[in-house]
Amino acid sequence: MNTDLLIKTNFEGARLGSASVKDNTIYIELLYDEPVIADWNRHDYRLHFTFGVENKSDQDQKIRVCVTGGDRKELPYSSPLIFASDAPLSGYRRVEVDGASDQFNTYDFDIIVAAGKTQYLANCLPRFLSKLVPMFDKLARSTGAEREVFGYSIEGRELVAYKFIGTGSDRPLVLISSGIHPPEPDTLATEAIMEFLGSTESDELKKIFDF
């Protein structure tokens, strides 16, 4: 076991099943979620990981990360989609890594972690709830959207709708859903749509449609 490497999951949005370190290789299993049967299909969401790797040594370390038993010699796709940040809750950007994946839930790639630093890694673009809620609330205030809490999640979090409602009756309604599955960065598109709806460019649309 390499005691210079520490796996970190003590931050909002961290997602990892089990992890072990042997020499300079980290072996990871994804967090198990019961598959969802809906729309006549079986939906398996055991796809995503977000975690940190702390290098406690005084030298940079090249670390191999194996997810779900990945072996790059047997995986079909090179240049796997990996995002990294120096901070747990912001600043994630795509990084080029040596390795491969099946573009599903199996990975084998290398990452360099600087001496005394922590590198946060994900195979999605993380956008965290503690950042999103105040951002959307501020955007609603600046764009004139009405904020409505229409329910609560099973963990007690507010389910929020931001509404652009015009005058008149029987107006067609456009519904834009976002943030349903935590690892999906669809909130980027929703943020841009709200900015558009708060601008004069959308005035003609808002004469006809409610959003």
PyMOL CGO cylinders between C-alpha atoms (Angstrom):
from pymol import cmd
from pymol.cgo import CYLINDER

trace = [
    CYLINDER, 0.00, 0.00, 0.00, 1.26, 3.49, -0.89, 0.3, 1, 1, 1, 1, 1, 1,
    CYLINDER, 1.26, 3.49, -0.89, 0.75, 5.64, 2.21, 0.3, 1, 1, 1, 1, 1, 1,
    CYLINDER, 0.75, 5.64, 2.21, 1.73, 8.78, 0.29, 0.3, 1, 1, 1, 1, 1, 1,
    CYLINDER, 1.73, 8.78, 0.29, -1.53, 8.62, -1.69, 0.3, 1, 1, 1, 1, 1, 1,
    CYLINDER, -1.53, 8.62, -1.69, -4.85, 9.38, 0.00, 0.3, 1, 1, 1, 1, 1, 1,
    CYLINDER, -4.85, 9.38, 0.00, -8.28, 9.06, -1.62, 0.3, 1, 1, 1, 1, 1, 1,
    CYLINDER, -8.28, 9.06, -1.62, -10.59, 11.94, -0.65, 0.3, 1, 1, 1, 1, 1, 1,
    CYLINDER, -10.59, 11.94, -0.65, -14.39, 11.77, -0.70, 0.3, 1, 1, 1, 1, 1, 1,
    CYLINDER, -14.39, 11.77, -0.70, -15.22, 14.17, 2.15, 0.3, 1, 1, 1, 1, 1, 1,
    CYLINDER, -15.22, 14.17, 2.15, -16.72, 16.90, -0.03, 0.3, 1, 1, 1, 1, 1, 1,
    CYLINDER, -16.72, 16.90, -0.03, -20.09, 17.70, -1.54, 0.3, 1, 1, 1, 1, 1, 1,
    CYLINDER, -20.09, 17.70, -1.54, -20.89, 15.65, -4.62, 0.3, 1, 1, 1, 1, 1, 1,
    CYLINDER, -20.89, 15.65, -4.62, -18.10, 13.11, -4.14, 0.3, 1, 1, 1, 1, 1, 1,
    CYLINDER, -18.10, 13.11, -4.14, -19.12, 9.81, -5.70, 0.3, 1, 1, 1, 1, 1, 1,
    CYLINDER, -19.12, 9.81, -5.70, -17.15, 6.64, -5.31, 0.3, 1, 1, 1, 1, 1, 1,
    CYLINDER, -17.15, 6.64, -5.31, -17.76, 3.05, -4.30, 0.3, 1, 1, 1, 1, 1, 1,
    CYLINDER, -17.76, 3.05, -4.30, -14.66, 1.33, -2.97, 0.3, 1, 1, 1, 1, 1, 1,
    CYLINDER, -14.66, 1.33, -2.97, -11.05, 2.34, -3.59, 0.3, 1, 1, 1, 1, 1, 1,
    CYLINDER, -11.05, 2.34, -3.59, -7.69, 0.79, -2.81, 0.3, 1, 1, 1, 1, 1, 1,
    CYLINDER, -7.69, 0.79, -2.81, -4.11, 1.87, -3.47, 0.3, 1, 1, 1, 1, 1, 1,
    CYLINDER, -4.11, 1.87, -3.47, -1.30, -0.50, -4.43, 0.3, 1, 1, 1, 1, 1, 1,
    CYLINDER, -1.30, -0.50, -4.43, 2.05, 1.03, -5.31, 0.3, 1, 1, 1, 1, 1, 1,
    CYLINDER, 2.05, 1.03, -5.31, 1.11, 3.85, -7.71, 0.3, 1, 1, 1, 1, 1, 1,
    CYLINDER, 1.11, 3.85, -7.71, -2.17, 2.35, -8.90, 0.3, 1, 1, 1, 1, 1, 1,
    CYLINDER, -2.17, 2.35, -8.90, -5.62, 3.24, -7.59, 0.3, 1, 1, 1, 1, 1, 1,
    CYLINDER, -5.62, 3.24, -7.59, -8.29, 0.57, -8.05, 0.3, 1, 1, 1, 1, 1, 1,
    CYLINDER, -8.29, 0.57, -8.05, -11.83, 1.92, -8.02, 0.3, 1, 1, 1, 1, 1, 1,
    CYLINDER, -11.83, 1.92, -8.02, -15.30, 0.45, -8.02, 0.3, 1, 1, 1, 1, 1, 1,
    CYLINDER, -15.30, 0.45, -8.02, -18.24, 2.70, -8.83, 0.3, 1, 1, 1, 1, 1, 1,
    CYLINDER, -18.24, 2.70, -8.83, -20.93, 3.42, -6.28, 0.3, 1, 1, 1, 1, 1, 1,
    CYLINDER, -20.93, 3.42, -6.28, -23.78, 0.93, -6.62, 0.3, 1, 1, 1, 1, 1, 1,
    CYLINDER, -23.78, 0.93, -6.62, -27.24, 2.27, -7.38, 0.3, 1, 1, 1, 1, 1, 1,
    CYLINDER, -27.24, 2.27, -7.38, -30.23, 0.03, -7.98, 0.3, 1, 1, 1, 1, 1, 1,
    CYLINDER, -30.23, 0.03, -7.98, -31.11, 0.17, -11.70, 0.3, 1, 1, 1, 1, 1, 1,
    CYLINDER, -31.11, 0.17, -11.70, -34.36, 1.99, -12.51, 0.3, 1, 1, 1, 1, 1, 1,
    CYLINDER, -34.36, 1.99, -12.51, -37.02, 0.29, -14.59, 0.3, 1, 1, 1, 1, 1, 1,
    CYLINDER, -37.02, 0.29, -14.59, -38.98, 2.97, -16.50, 0.3, 1, 1, 1, 1, 1, 1,
    CYLINDER, -38.98, 2.97, -16.50, -40.30, 3.60, -20.00, 0.3, 1, 1, 1, 1, 1, 1,
    CYLINDER, -40.30, 3.60, -20.00, -39.99, -0.13, -20.74, 0.3, 1, 1, 1, 1, 1, 1,
    CYLINDER, -39.99, -0.13, -20.74, -36.23, 0.13, -20.26, 0.3, 1, 1, 1, 1, 1, 1,
    CYLINDER, -36.23, 0.13, -20.26, -33.63, -0.67, -17.62, 0.3, 1, 1, 1, 1, 1, 1,
    CYLINDER, -33.63, -0.67, -17.62, -31.67, 2.49, -16.75, 0.3, 1, 1, 1, 1, 1, 1,
    CYLINDER, -31.67, 2.49, -16.75, -28.33, 1.91, -15.07, 0.3, 1, 1, 1, 1, 1, 1,
    CYLINDER, -28.33, 1.91, -15.07, -26.83, 5.07, -13.55, 0.3, 1, 1, 1, 1, 1, 1,
    CYLINDER, -26.83, 5.07, -13.55, -23.67, 3.43, -12.17, 0.3, 1, 1, 1, 1, 1, 1,
    CYLINDER, -23.67, 3.43, -12.17, -21.55, 5.47, -14.53, 0.3, 1, 1, 1, 1, 1, 1,
    CYLINDER, -21.55, 5.47, -14.53, -19.96, 8.37, -12.69, 0.3, 1, 1, 1, 1, 1, 1,
    CYLINDER, -19.96, 8.37, -12.69, -17.13, 9.06, -10.27, 0.3, 1, 1, 1, 1, 1, 1,
    CYLINDER, -17.13, 9.06, -10.27, -15.89, 12.21, -8.52, 0.3, 1, 1, 1, 1, 1, 1,
    CYLINDER, -15.89, 12.21, -8.52, -13.08, 11.98, -5.97, 0.3, 1, 1, 1, 1, 1, 1,
    CYLINDER, -13.08, 11.98, -5.97, -9.79, 13.51, -4.91, 0.3, 1, 1, 1, 1, 1, 1,
    CYLINDER, -9.79, 13.51, -4.91, -6.25, 12.11, -4.83, 0.3, 1, 1, 1, 1, 1, 1,
    CYLINDER, -6.25, 12.11, -4.83, -3.88, 13.69, -2.33, 0.3, 1, 1, 1, 1, 1, 1,
    CYLINDER, -3.88, 13.69, -2.33, -0.14, 13.27, -2.86, 0.3, 1, 1, 1, 1, 1, 1,
    CYLINDER, -0.14, 13.27, -2.86, 1.44, 13.62, 0.56, 0.3, 1, 1, 1, 1, 1, 1,
    CYLINDER, 1.44, 13.62, 0.56, 4.97, 13.01, -0.69, 0.3, 1, 1, 1, 1, 1, 1,
    CYLINDER, 4.97, 13.01, -0.69, 7.56, 15.65, -1.62, 0.3, 1, 1, 1, 1, 1, 1,
    CYLINDER, 7.56, 15.65, -1.62, 7.72, 14.45, -5.23, 0.3, 1, 1, 1, 1, 1, 1,
    CYLINDER, 7.72, 14.45, -5.23, 5.29, 14.56, -8.15, 0.3, 1, 1, 1, 1, 1, 1,
    CYLINDER, 5.29, 14.56, -8.15, 3.66, 11.18, -8.69, 0.3, 1, 1, 1, 1, 1, 1,
    CYLINDER, 3.66, 11.18, -8.69, 2.36, 9.57, -11.86, 0.3, 1, 1, 1, 1, 1, 1,
    CYLINDER, 2.36, 9.57, -11.86, -0.68, 7.60, -10.80, 0.3, 1, 1, 1, 1, 1, 1,
    CYLINDER, -0.68, 7.60, -10.80, -2.57, 4.94, -12.70, 0.3, 1, 1, 1, 1, 1, 1,
    CYLINDER, -2.57, 4.94, -12.70, -6.34, 4.91, -12.10, 0.3, 1, 1, 1, 1, 1, 1,
    CYLINDER, -6.34, 4.91, -12.10, -8.22, 1.66, -12.87, 0.3, 1, 1, 1, 1, 1, 1,
    CYLINDER, -8.22, 1.66, -12.87, -12.00, 1.91, -12.73, 0.3, 1, 1, 1, 1, 1, 1,
    CYLINDER, -12.00, 1.91, -12.73, -14.15, -1.23, -12.68, 0.3, 1, 1, 1, 1, 1, 1,
    CYLINDER, -14.15, -1.23, -12.68, -11.17, -3.44, -13.48, 0.3, 1, 1, 1, 1, 1, 1,
    CYLINDER, -11.17, -3.44, -13.48, -10.14, -1.42, -16.52, 0.3, 1, 1, 1, 1, 1, 1,
    CYLINDER, -10.14, -1.42, -16.52, -7.16, -2.53, -18.61, 0.3, 1, 1, 1, 1, 1, 1,
    CYLINDER, -7.16, -2.53, -18.61, -6.27, -0.11, -21.41, 0.3, 1, 1, 1, 1, 1, 1,
    CYLINDER, -6.27, -0.11, -21.41, -4.96, -2.94, -23.59, 0.3, 1, 1, 1, 1, 1, 1,
    CYLINDER, -4.96, -2.94, -23.59, -8.49, -4.34, -23.76, 0.3, 1, 1, 1, 1, 1, 1,
    CYLINDER, -8.49, -4.34, -23.76, -10.53, -1.10, -23.84, 0.3, 1, 1, 1, 1, 1, 1,
    CYLINDER, -10.53, -1.10, -23.84, -11.62, 0.20, -27.27, 0.3, 1, 1, 1, 1, 1, 1,
    CYLINDER, -11.62, 0.20, -27.27, -11.50, 4.00, -26.88, 0.3, 1, 1, 1, 1, 1, 1,
    CYLINDER, -11.50, 4.00, -26.88, -8.39, 6.07, -26.20, 0.3, 1, 1, 1, 1, 1, 1,
    CYLINDER, -8.39, 6.07, -26.20, -8.31, 9.58, -24.67, 0.3, 1, 1, 1, 1, 1, 1,
    CYLINDER, -8.31, 9.58, -24.67, -11.04, 9.01, -22.08, 0.3, 1, 1, 1, 1, 1, 1,
    CYLINDER, -11.04, 9.01, -22.08, -13.15, 11.97, -21.01, 0.3, 1, 1, 1, 1, 1, 1,
    CYLINDER, -13.15, 11.97, -21.01, -11.67, 13.10, -17.67, 0.3, 1, 1, 1, 1, 1, 1,
    CYLINDER, -11.67, 13.10, -17.67, -12.14, 16.39, -15.82, 0.3, 1, 1, 1, 1, 1, 1,
    CYLINDER, -12.14, 16.39, -15.82, -9.78, 17.67, -13.12, 0.3, 1, 1, 1, 1, 1, 1,
    CYLINDER, -9.78, 17.67, -13.12, -9.59, 20.51, -10.62, 0.3, 1, 1, 1, 1, 1, 1,
    CYLINDER, -9.59, 20.51, -10.62, -7.31, 21.72, -7.84, 0.3, 1, 1, 1, 1, 1, 1,
    CYLINDER, -7.31, 21.72, -7.84, -10.39, 22.50, -5.70, 0.3, 1, 1, 1, 1, 1, 1,
    CYLINDER, -10.39, 22.50, -5.70, -13.24, 20.14, -4.79, 0.3, 1, 1, 1, 1, 1, 1,
    CYLINDER, -13.24, 20.14, -4.79, -16.20, 22.36, -5.76, 0.3, 1, 1, 1, 1, 1, 1,
    CYLINDER, -16.20, 22.36, -5.76, -15.07, 24.47, -8.71, 0.3, 1, 1, 1, 1, 1, 1,
    CYLINDER, -15.07, 24.47, -8.71, -12.63, 24.88, -11.56, 0.3, 1, 1, 1, 1, 1, 1,
    CYLINDER, -12.63, 24.88, -11.56, -13.10, 21.52, -13.30, 0.3, 1, 1, 1, 1, 1, 1,
    CYLINDER, -13.10, 21.52, -13.30, -11.69, 21.38, -16.82, 0.3, 1, 1, 1, 1, 1, 1,
    CYLINDER, -11.69, 21.38, -16.82, -11.10, 18.62, -19.29, 0.3, 1, 1, 1, 1, 1, 1,
    CYLINDER, -11.10, 18.62, -19.29, -7.59, 17.18, -19.15, 0.3, 1, 1, 1, 1, 1, 1,
    CYLINDER, -7.59, 17.18, -19.15, -5.84, 15.01, -21.71, 0.3, 1, 1, 1, 1, 1, 1,
    CYLINDER, -5.84, 15.01, -21.71, -4.77, 11.72, -20.17, 0.3, 1, 1, 1, 1, 1, 1,
    CYLINDER, -4.77, 11.72, -20.17, -2.99, 8.63, -21.41, 0.3, 1, 1, 1, 1, 1, 1,
    CYLINDER, -2.99, 8.63, -21.41, -5.36, 5.69, -21.18, 0.3, 1, 1, 1, 1, 1, 1,
    CYLINDER, -5.36, 5.69, -21.18, -8.56, 4.18, -22.50, 0.3, 1, 1, 1, 1, 1, 1,
    CYLINDER, -8.56, 4.18, -22.50, -12.19, 3.49, -21.61, 0.3, 1, 1, 1, 1, 1, 1,
    CYLINDER, -12.19, 3.49, -21.61, -15.29, 1.75, -22.87, 0.3, 1, 1, 1, 1, 1, 1,
    CYLINDER, -15.29, 1.75, -22.87, -17.11, 5.13, -22.80, 0.3, 1, 1, 1, 1, 1, 1,
    CYLINDER, -17.11, 5.13, -22.80, -19.41, 3.65, -20.19, 0.3, 1, 1, 1, 1, 1, 1,
    CYLINDER, -19.41, 3.65, -20.19, -18.10, 2.70, -16.75, 0.3, 1, 1, 1, 1, 1, 1,
    CYLINDER, -18.10, 2.70, -16.75, -14.66, 1.14, -17.24, 0.3, 1, 1, 1, 1, 1, 1,
    CYLINDER, -14.66, 1.14, -17.24, -11.45, 3.21, -17.35, 0.3, 1, 1, 1, 1, 1, 1,
    CYLINDER, -11.45, 3.21, -17.35, -7.68, 2.86, -17.17, 0.3, 1, 1, 1, 1, 1, 1,
    CYLINDER, -7.68, 2.86, -17.17, -5.71, 6.13, -17.31, 0.3, 1, 1, 1, 1, 1, 1,
    CYLINDER, -5.71, 6.13, -17.31, -2.69, 7.96, -15.88, 0.3, 1, 1, 1, 1, 1, 1,
    CYLINDER, -2.69, 7.96, -15.88, -2.70, 11.26, -14.02, 0.3, 1, 1, 1, 1, 1, 1,
    CYLINDER, -2.70, 11.26, -14.02, 0.14, 13.26, -12.47, 0.3, 1, 1, 1, 1, 1, 1,
    CYLINDER, 0.14, 13.26, -12.47, -0.44, 14.72, -9.00, 0.3, 1, 1, 1, 1, 1, 1,
    CYLINDER, -0.44, 14.72, -9.00, 2.04, 17.35, -7.87, 0.3, 1, 1, 1, 1, 1, 1,
    CYLINDER, 2.04, 17.35, -7.87, 3.97, 16.99, -4.62, 0.3, 1, 1, 1, 1, 1, 1,
    CYLINDER, 3.97, 16.99, -4.62, 1.90, 18.00, -1.60, 0.3, 1, 1, 1, 1, 1, 1,
    CYLINDER, 1.90, 18.00, -1.60, -1.18, 18.69, -3.73, 0.3, 1, 1, 1, 1, 1, 1,
    CYLINDER, -1.18, 18.69, -3.73, -4.64, 17.20, -4.20, 0.3, 1, 1, 1, 1, 1, 1,
    CYLINDER, -4.64, 17.20, -4.20, -6.11, 16.59, -7.63, 0.3, 1, 1, 1, 1, 1, 1,
    CYLINDER, -6.11, 16.59, -7.63, -9.88, 16.16, -7.91, 0.3, 1, 1, 1, 1, 1, 1,
    CYLINDER, -9.88, 16.16, -7.91, -11.02, 13.91, -10.75, 0.3, 1, 1, 1, 1, 1, 1,
    CYLINDER, -11.02, 13.91, -10.75, -14.34, 13.15, -12.43, 0.3, 1, 1, 1, 1, 1, 1,
    CYLINDER, -14.34, 13.15, -12.43, -15.61, 11.52, -15.59, 0.3, 1, 1, 1, 1, 1, 1,
    CYLINDER, -15.61, 11.52, -15.59, -18.34, 14.15, -15.84, 0.3, 1, 1, 1, 1, 1, 1,
    CYLINDER, -18.34, 14.15, -15.84, -18.35, 17.95, -15.50, 0.3, 1, 1, 1, 1, 1, 1,
    CYLINDER, -18.35, 17.95, -15.50, -19.37, 18.46, -11.87, 0.3, 1, 1, 1, 1, 1, 1,
    CYLINDER, -19.37, 18.46, -11.87, -21.68, 21.35, -10.99, 0.3, 1, 1, 1, 1, 1, 1,
    CYLINDER, -21.68, 21.35, -10.99, -22.52, 21.30, -7.31, 0.3, 1, 1, 1, 1, 1, 1,
    CYLINDER, -22.52, 21.30, -7.31, -25.85, 22.13, -5.68, 0.3, 1, 1, 1, 1, 1, 1,
    CYLINDER, -25.85, 22.13, -5.68, -24.39, 24.60, -3.19, 0.3, 1, 1, 1, 1, 1, 1,
    CYLINDER, -24.39, 24.60, -3.19, -23.09, 26.61, -6.16, 0.3, 1, 1, 1, 1, 1, 1,
    CYLINDER, -23.09, 26.61, -6.16, -26.07, 26.13, -8.47, 0.3, 1, 1, 1, 1, 1, 1,
    CYLINDER, -26.07, 26.13, -8.47, -28.85, 27.23, -6.11, 0.3, 1, 1, 1, 1, 1, 1,
    CYLINDER, -28.85, 27.23, -6.11, -27.50, 30.73, -5.34, 0.3, 1, 1, 1, 1, 1, 1,
    CYLINDER, -27.50, 30.73, -5.34, -26.41, 31.15, -8.95, 0.3, 1, 1, 1, 1, 1, 1,
    CYLINDER, -26.41, 31.15, -8.95, -29.89, 30.40, -10.32, 0.3, 1, 1, 1, 1, 1, 1,
    CYLINDER, -29.89, 30.40, -10.32, -31.58, 32.49, -7.61, 0.3, 1, 1, 1, 1, 1, 1,
    CYLINDER, -31.58, 32.49, -7.61, -29.35, 35.45, -8.50, 0.3, 1, 1, 1, 1, 1, 1,
    CYLINDER, -29.35, 35.45, -8.50, -30.04, 34.89, -12.19, 0.3, 1, 1, 1, 1, 1, 1,
    CYLINDER, -30.04, 34.89, -12.19, -33.79, 34.80, -11.52, 0.3, 1, 1, 1, 1, 1, 1,
    CYLINDER, -33.79, 34.80, -11.52, -33.63, 38.14, -9.69, 0.3, 1, 1, 1, 1, 1, 1,
    CYLINDER, -33.63, 38.14, -9.69, -31.64, 39.77, -12.49, 0.3, 1, 1, 1, 1, 1, 1,
    CYLINDER, -31.64, 39.77, -12.49, -33.84, 38.41, -15.29, 0.3, 1, 1, 1, 1, 1, 1,
    CYLINDER, -33.84, 38.41, -15.29, -37.21, 38.95, -13.62, 0.3, 1, 1, 1, 1, 1, 1,
    CYLINDER, -37.21, 38.95, -13.62, -38.10, 35.26, -13.30, 0.3, 1, 1, 1, 1, 1, 1,
    CYLINDER, -38.10, 35.26, -13.30, -40.55, 34.19, -10.59, 0.3, 1, 1, 1, 1, 1, 1,
    CYLINDER, -40.55, 34.19, -10.59, -39.14, 31.58, -8.19, 0.3, 1, 1, 1, 1, 1, 1,
    CYLINDER, -39.14, 31.58, -8.19, -41.55, 28.85, -7.05, 0.3, 1, 1, 1, 1, 1, 1,
    CYLINDER, -41.55, 28.85, -7.05, -40.87, 25.86, -4.79, 0.3, 1, 1, 1, 1, 1, 1,
    CYLINDER, -40.87, 25.86, -4.79, -43.13, 23.12, -6.14, 0.3, 1, 1, 1, 1, 1, 1,
    CYLINDER, -43.13, 23.12, -6.14, -41.97, 20.23, -3.94, 0.3, 1, 1, 1, 1, 1, 1,
    CYLINDER, -41.97, 20.23, -3.94, -39.10, 18.57, -2.15, 0.3, 1, 1, 1, 1, 1, 1,
    CYLINDER, -39.10, 18.57, -2.15, -36.70, 15.77, -3.00, 0.3, 1, 1, 1, 1, 1, 1,
    CYLINDER, -36.70, 15.77, -3.00, -36.56, 12.57, -0.94, 0.3, 1, 1, 1, 1, 1, 1,
    CYLINDER, -36.56, 12.57, -0.94, -33.61, 14.13, 0.89, 0.3, 1, 1, 1, 1, 1, 1,
    CYLINDER, -33.61, 14.13, 0.89, -35.58, 17.29, 1.69, 0.3, 1, 1, 1, 1, 1, 1,
    CYLINDER, -35.58, 17.29, 1.69, -34.10, 19.63, -0.91, 0.3, 1, 1, 1, 1, 1, 1,
    CYLINDER, -34.10, 19.63, -0.91, -36.27, 22.22, -2.59, 0.3, 1, 1, 1, 1, 1, 1,
    CYLINDER, -36.27, 22.22, -2.59, -37.49, 21.51, -6.12, 0.3, 1, 1, 1, 1, 1, 1,
    CYLINDER, -37.49, 21.51, -6.12, -37.57, 24.93, -7.75, 0.3, 1, 1, 1, 1, 1, 1,
    CYLINDER, -37.57, 24.93, -7.75, -39.20, 26.32, -10.88, 0.3, 1, 1, 1, 1, 1, 1,
    CYLINDER, -39.20, 26.32, -10.88, -38.18, 29.67, -12.37, 0.3, 1, 1, 1, 1, 1, 1,
    CYLINDER, -38.18, 29.67, -12.37, -41.06, 31.09, -14.38, 0.3, 1, 1, 1, 1, 1, 1,
    CYLINDER, -41.06, 31.09, -14.38, -41.39, 33.69, -17.11, 0.3, 1, 1, 1, 1, 1, 1,
    CYLINDER, -41.39, 33.69, -17.11, -45.17, 34.16, -17.30, 0.3, 1, 1, 1, 1, 1, 1,
    CYLINDER, -45.17, 34.16, -17.30, -46.88, 36.71, -19.54, 0.3, 1, 1, 1, 1, 1, 1,
    CYLINDER, -46.88, 36.71, -19.54, -50.39, 38.13, -19.51, 0.3, 1, 1, 1, 1, 1, 1,
    CYLINDER, -50.39, 38.13, -19.51, -53.44, 36.49, -21.05, 0.3, 1, 1, 1, 1, 1, 1,
    CYLINDER, -53.44, 36.49, -21.05, -54.94, 33.01, -20.95, 0.3, 1, 1, 1, 1, 1, 1,
    CYLINDER, -54.94, 33.01, -20.95, -54.44, 29.80, -22.91, 0.3, 1, 1, 1, 1, 1, 1,
    CYLINDER, -54.44, 29.80, -22.91, -50.84, 30.66, -23.66, 0.3, 1, 1, 1, 1, 1, 1,
    CYLINDER, -50.84, 30.66, -23.66, -48.59, 27.77, -24.75, 0.3, 1, 1, 1, 1, 1, 1,
    CYLINDER, -48.59, 27.77, -24.75, -46.11, 26.70, -22.07, 0.3, 1, 1, 1, 1, 1, 1,
    CYLINDER, -46.11, 26.70, -22.07, -42.51, 25.65, -22.68, 0.3, 1, 1, 1, 1, 1, 1,
    CYLINDER, -42.51, 25.65, -22.68, -41.10, 23.42, -19.91, 0.3, 1, 1, 1, 1, 1, 1,
    CYLINDER, -41.10, 23.42, -19.91, -37.31, 23.15, -19.55, 0.3, 1, 1, 1, 1, 1, 1,
    CYLINDER, -37.31, 23.15, -19.55, -36.15, 20.50, -17.07, 0.3, 1, 1, 1, 1, 1, 1,
    CYLINDER, -36.15, 20.50, -17.07, -32.65, 20.41, -15.66, 0.3, 1, 1, 1, 1, 1, 1,
    CYLINDER, -32.65, 20.41, -15.66, -30.59, 18.97, -12.85, 0.3, 1, 1, 1, 1, 1, 1,
    CYLINDER, -30.59, 18.97, -12.85, -32.50, 15.68, -12.66, 0.3, 1, 1, 1, 1, 1, 1,
    CYLINDER, -32.50, 15.68, -12.66, -29.42, 13.46, -12.61, 0.3, 1, 1, 1, 1, 1, 1,
    CYLINDER, -29.42, 13.46, -12.61, -26.64, 14.99, -10.48, 0.3, 1, 1, 1, 1, 1, 1,
    CYLINDER, -26.64, 14.99, -10.48, -23.61, 14.24, -12.70, 0.3, 1, 1, 1, 1, 1, 1,
    CYLINDER, -23.61, 14.24, -12.70, -25.15, 15.70, -15.86, 0.3, 1, 1, 1, 1, 1, 1,
    CYLINDER, -25.15, 15.70, -15.86, -24.03, 19.27, -16.72, 0.3, 1, 1, 1, 1, 1, 1,
    CYLINDER, -24.03, 19.27, -16.72, -27.31, 20.18, -18.44, 0.3, 1, 1, 1, 1, 1, 1,
    CYLINDER, -27.31, 20.18, -18.44, -27.51, 23.13, -16.03, 0.3, 1, 1, 1, 1, 1, 1,
    CYLINDER, -27.51, 23.13, -16.03, -25.02, 24.88, -18.35, 0.3, 1, 1, 1, 1, 1, 1,
    CYLINDER, -25.02, 24.88, -18.35, -27.67, 24.99, -21.06, 0.3, 1, 1, 1, 1, 1, 1,
    CYLINDER, -27.67, 24.99, -21.06, -30.39, 26.03, -18.60, 0.3, 1, 1, 1, 1, 1, 1,
    CYLINDER, -30.39, 26.03, -18.60, -28.24, 28.87, -17.33, 0.3, 1, 1, 1, 1, 1, 1,
    CYLINDER, -28.24, 28.87, -17.33, -27.78, 30.14, -20.90, 0.3, 1, 1, 1, 1, 1, 1,
    CYLINDER, -27.78, 30.14, -20.90, -31.52, 29.82, -21.61, 0.3, 1, 1, 1, 1, 1, 1,
    CYLINDER, -31.52, 29.82, -21.61, -32.41, 31.85, -18.50, 0.3, 1, 1, 1, 1, 1, 1,
    CYLINDER, -32.41, 31.85, -18.50, -29.96, 34.56, -19.54, 0.3, 1, 1, 1, 1, 1, 1,
    CYLINDER, -29.96, 34.56, -19.54, -31.57, 34.63, -22.98, 0.3, 1, 1, 1, 1, 1, 1,
    CYLINDER, -31.57, 34.63, -22.98, -35.10, 34.81, -21.53, 0.3, 1, 1, 1, 1, 1, 1,
    CYLINDER, -35.10, 34.81, -21.53, -34.03, 37.75, -19.37, 0.3, 1, 1, 1, 1, 1, 1,
    CYLINDER, -34.03, 37.75, -19.37, -32.76, 39.68, -22.37, 0.3, 1, 1, 1, 1, 1, 1,
    CYLINDER, -32.76, 39.68, -22.37, -34.62, 41.81, -24.93, 0.3, 1, 1, 1, 1, 1, 1,
    CYLINDER, -34.62, 41.81, -24.93, -33.75, 39.20, -27.58, 0.3, 1, 1, 1, 1, 1, 1,
    CYLINDER, -33.75, 39.20, -27.58, -36.52, 36.97, -26.19, 0.3, 1, 1, 1, 1, 1, 1,
    CYLINDER, -36.52, 36.97, -26.19, -39.25, 39.64, -26.08, 0.3, 1, 1, 1, 1, 1, 1,
    CYLINDER, -39.25, 39.64, -26.08, -41.08, 38.38, -29.18, 0.3, 1, 1, 1, 1, 1, 1,
    CYLINDER, -41.08, 38.38, -29.18, -41.08, 34.81, -27.89, 0.3, 1, 1, 1, 1, 1, 1,
    CYLINDER, -41.08, 34.81, -27.89, -42.35, 35.89, -24.47, 0.3, 1, 1, 1, 1, 1, 1,
    CYLINDER, -42.35, 35.89, -24.47, -45.28, 37.66, -26.12, 0.3, 1, 1, 1, 1, 1, 1,
    CYLINDER, -45.28, 37.66, -26.12, -46.49, 34.21, -27.24, 0.3, 1, 1, 1, 1, 1, 1,
    CYLINDER, -46.49, 34.21, -27.24, -45.06, 31.63, -24.87, 0.3, 1, 1, 1, 1, 1, 1,
    CYLINDER, -45.06, 31.63, -24.87, -44.76, 31.14, -21.12, 0.3, 1, 1, 1, 1, 1, 1,
    CYLINDER, -44.76, 31.14, -21.12, -41.56, 29.45, -19.92, 0.3, 1, 1, 1, 1, 1, 1,
]
cmd.load_cgo(trace, "trace")
